[in-house]
Amino acid sequence: MRKNFFIFGILFLALVATIYYKTERGFLLVIILPILLVVGLYNIIQKKHAILRNFPVLGYFRYLFEMIAPEIQQYFIERSTDGKPFSRNQRSLVYQRAKNIDSNSPFGTQLNLNHSSYEGIKHSIFPAVVNKELPRVIVGGKDCKQPYNASLLNISAMSFGSLSEHAVRALNIGAKKGQFYQNTGEGGLTDYHLEGGGDITWQIGTGYFGCRDKDGNFSPEKFSEKATIPNVKMIEIKLSQGAKPGHGGVLPAAKNTVQIAKIRGVEPHTLILSPPSHSAFSDPKGLIQFVAQLRNLSNGKPIGFKLCIGNTAEFEAICHEMIAQDTYPDFITIDGAEGGTGAAPLEFADGVGMPFEPALIFVNKTLVSLKIRDKMRIIGSGKIISGYSILHAIALGADMCNSARGFMFSLGCIQALRCHNNECPTGVATQNKMLMKGLVVTDKSERVYHFHKNTLHAANELLAAAGKKNFADVDINIFMRGDEFAHLSDLYFPDNLKNVTQY
Ligand SMILES: Cc1cc2nc3c(=O)[nH]c(=O)nc-3n(C[C@H](O)[C@H](O)[C@H](O)COP(=O)(O)O)c2cc1C
């Protein structure tokens, strides 16, 4: 190819020069071709990129197509039901609910219902009346002095840093209007989380951002200062996150601006990796003592922890420690391995941790079997974007739900998969001021509010369709699976099947 480059390059140049000389046309080509030749010559000499050494000019098309591959995939290839992590249908549902426009779908389902993986609700022949009020849940166990009356659906942990300042502000204003909480994520509690007046769950990660001393260790004084702010309704200790359990937070250098570095107390424009484990405790006993310490320091606000389940014996040990110390968290947030993130190593995103459903079932069953289920709430977070997913999580053991990417869609996220490189085109997950400007806080906060409201209303409608009045009455018996149909056909038509095989 390099030989071809020289032959065609020189031939073209000669041709264009001749045309220009004779007709005085092709002026632009006379400029462009030499530039391409110089670029090509440079690429032939450089030693970093094999493709460009071998295809000095055409090689750039590979980079161009790589760059726009997600867009091509989404706009031209993806079908309505198969986009990843969220299908076009799922994203559209959130957009419509956020815009408060008709979210009904036409003509019938596009899913293959006669499949073993199909899951659906067994509706009642006698549906209940649809509740008008949006469901709420009280969080706060026996040692909690300031129980919190939470919405059934809230904004999951996403830090300022991972999200833009406009996104954080829009989420907070939406949360205030809809009376639900915004979880700060491990990046710390900032003014953007407070100025809208919405309820806050303050997350404490291994970096202790906002409550760390100069050596990066937990500072009780600094914690106490922020934990007692009235907007802070609950505090969540982050043990792990589904997309990267056992890894610790990642803030890419491109998103670590001077402002964010100042808030977190780190060096700007460098990659910030929070350690995988906490320095304030290192075993179940220490964790439960830390829960008690935070409760004291916050004047009795609800304290919980968030984790993705890995080694189940470790979770059981934590539960035994709760019983031994007679100290319980007010809530436990369960994140599935399919959870979202701003940035994570692919090995961790694809290959570490238990998915949401089995994790939720395991945690609920463990707490029930140890007779401590009533001491705390379980918050489920794993692709909760519709009324159906809320009911499903509750049936598997959750009391309430968090959604991260659902609320990102409500802000206008288009699943461009650029959260990690500061190039989010919608201004949601970037620190680029130009891109951020696209996200108008007043408009998007309304969408956040409507998405929450309309999704919970859809959950109320499903609840009524199942013949139930309260979410506390929802259990797994209202759900059916495709393999149940297969089982029923074997059960009811065995003779038919035998006849078929005989002939
Ligand atoms: C952009 C982004 C940033 C996140 N940051 C945090 C974080 O700081 N702390 C945390 O515990 N989880 C974080 N998460 C995980 C979410 O809180 C949530 O647990 C996970 O995405 C699953 O919920 P989802 O399926 O509704 O997105 C983040 C997720 C996203 C998409």
The ligand as a Tripos MOL2 file, in Angstrom:
@<TRIPOS>MOLECULE
LIG
   31    33     1     0     0
SMALL
NO_CHARGES

@<TRIPOS>ATOM
      1 C1        -22.6500    7.9900   35.4700 C.3       1 LIG1
      2 C2        -22.7790    7.0970   36.6640 C.ar      1 LIG1
      3 C3        -22.1140    7.4110   37.8410 C.ar      1 LIG1
      4 C4        -22.2390    6.5880   38.9520 C.ar      1 LIG1
      5 N1        -21.6000    6.9170   40.1280 N.ar      1 LIG1
      6 C5        -21.7880    6.1500   41.2280 C.ar      1 LIG1
      7 C6        -21.2350    6.5170   42.4750 C.ar      1 LIG1
      8 O1        -20.5820    7.5490   42.6350 O.2       1 LIG1
      9 N2        -21.4600    5.6940   43.5400 N.ar      1 LIG1
     10 C7        -22.2160    4.5500   43.4460 C.ar      1 LIG1
     11 O2        -22.4120    3.8480   44.4290 O.2       1 LIG1
     12 N3        -22.7650    4.1910   42.2620 N.ar      1 LIG1
     13 C8        -22.5820    4.9610   41.1700 C.ar      1 LIG1
     14 N4        -23.1790    4.6030   39.9970 N.ar      1 LIG1
     15 C9        -24.0290    3.3990   39.9690 C.3       1 LIG1
     16 C10       -25.4960    3.7550   40.1350 C.3       1 LIG1
     17 O3        -25.7220    4.4510   41.3240 O.3       1 LIG1
     18 C11       -26.3940    2.5010   40.1260 C.3       1 LIG1
     19 O4        -26.1310    1.7330   41.2660 O.3       1 LIG1
     20 C12       -26.2110    1.6230   38.9040 C.3       1 LIG1
     21 O5        -26.0210    2.3830   37.7480 O.3       1 LIG1
     22 C13       -27.4220    0.7240   38.6880 C.3       1 LIG1
     23 O6        -28.5700    1.4840   38.5030 O.3       1 LIG1
     24 P1        -29.1940    1.7790   37.0290 P.3       1 LIG1
     25 O7        -29.3300    0.4440   36.3780 O.co2     1 LIG1
     26 O8        -30.4880    2.4460   37.3690 O.co2     1 LIG1
     27 O9        -28.2560    2.6470   36.3010 O.co2     1 LIG1
     28 C14       -23.0370    5.4230   38.8720 C.ar      1 LIG1
     29 C15       -23.7090    5.1090   37.6790 C.ar      1 LIG1
     30 C16       -23.5940    5.9400   36.5930 C.ar      1 LIG1
     31 C17       -24.3410    5.5780   35.3320 C.3       1 LIG1
@<TRIPOS>BOND
     1     1     2 1
     2     2     3 ar
     3     2    30 ar
     4     3     4 ar
     5     4     5 ar
     6     4    28 ar
     7     5     6 ar
     8     6     7 ar
     9     6    13 1
    10     7     8 2
    11     7     9 ar
    12     9    10 ar
    13    10    11 2
    14    10    12 ar
    15    12    13 ar
    16    13    14 ar
    17    14    15 1
    18    14    28 ar
    19    15    16 1
    20    16    17 1
    21    16    18 1
    22    18    19 1
    23    18    20 1
    24    20    21 1
    25    20    22 1
    26    22    23 1
    27    23    24 1
    28    24    25 2
    29    24    26 1
    30    24    27 1
    31    28    29 ar
    32    29    30 ar
    33    30    31 1
@<TRIPOS>SUBSTRUCTURE
     1 LIG1         1 GROUP 0 **** ****
